[in-house]
Amino acid sequence: MRYPASEKLEIIRIIEQSHLPARRTLDQVVIPRRTFYRWYDRYLEGGPEALTEIVLRCGGQGGSPTFASRFCTVRDRPVQCR
């Protein structure tokens, strides 16, 4: 299930404000620890804007990327289209 950035931020705030250990709180909200810490790392690096999902689509016919669209930039990092 994909969560919108607003829900990810809300979950991060719940975990930060909880008096319980993070593991226990994540079990209660049913979010895998790996998923949460991936969100949390992105949040710490780039703030709430970094929690937005980016869908990258390459151009070309039949879904195959053209030469010009094989490399794109996502959050200032080069990404190769597949």
C-alpha positions in Angstrom: 0.0 0.0 0.0 1.3 3.4 -0.9 0.8 6.2 1.6 0.6 9.9 0.6 3.3 12.2 2.0 0.8 13.7 4.5 0.2 10.3 6.1 3.9 9.4 6.1 4.6 12.7 8.0 1.8 12.0 10.4 3.2 8.5 11.1 6.7 10.0 11.6 5.4 12.5 14.1 3.4 9.8 16.0 6.6 7.7 16.3 8.7 10.7 17.4 6.2 11.8 20.1 5.4 8.3 21.4 6.7 7.4 24.9 7.0 3.8 23.7 10.0 2.4 21.8 9.7 2.9 18.1 9.5 -0.8 17.4 6.5 -1.2 19.6 4.7 1.9 18.2 5.4 0.7 14.6 3.8 -2.7 15.5 0.7 -0.8 16.8 0.3 1.3 13.6 1.2 -1.8 11.4 4.1 -0.2 9.5 7.2 -2.3 8.8 10.3 -0.9 10.5 12.3 -1.0 7.3 9.6 1.1 5.5 9.4 3.6 8.4 13.2 4.1 8.6 13.4 4.5 4.8 10.8 7.3 5.1 12.5 8.7 8.2 15.9 8.9 6.5 14.3 10.7 3.5 12.5 13.1 5.9 15.8 13.9 7.8 17.7 14.5 4.6 15.1 16.6 2.7 12.2 17.5 5.0 8.5 16.8 4.4 8.9 17.4 0.6 11.2 14.3 0.4 8.3 12.1 1.4 6.5 12.7 -1.9 6.5 9.7 -4.2 7.9 10.3 -7.6 6.8 8.2 -10.5 9.4 8.2 -13.3 8.3 7.3 -16.8 10.6 7.1 -19.8 9.6 8.3 -23.2 9.7 6.3 -26.4 7.4 3.9 -28.1 6.1 0.8 -26.4 7.6 1.8 -23.1 11.2 1.6 -24.3 13.3 4.7 -23.4 14.7 6.9 -26.1 18.3 7.8 -25.9 17.5 11.3 -24.7 15.3 10.0 -21.9 17.5 7.2 -20.5 18.8 9.4 -17.8 16.6 11.6 -15.7 17.1 13.6 -12.5 15.2 12.8 -9.4 15.9 14.9 -6.3 19.2 16.1 -7.9 20.4 12.5 -8.4 20.8 11.0 -11.9 18.5 7.9 -12.4 18.7 5.5 -15.3 15.4 4.6 -16.8 14.7 0.9 -17.3 
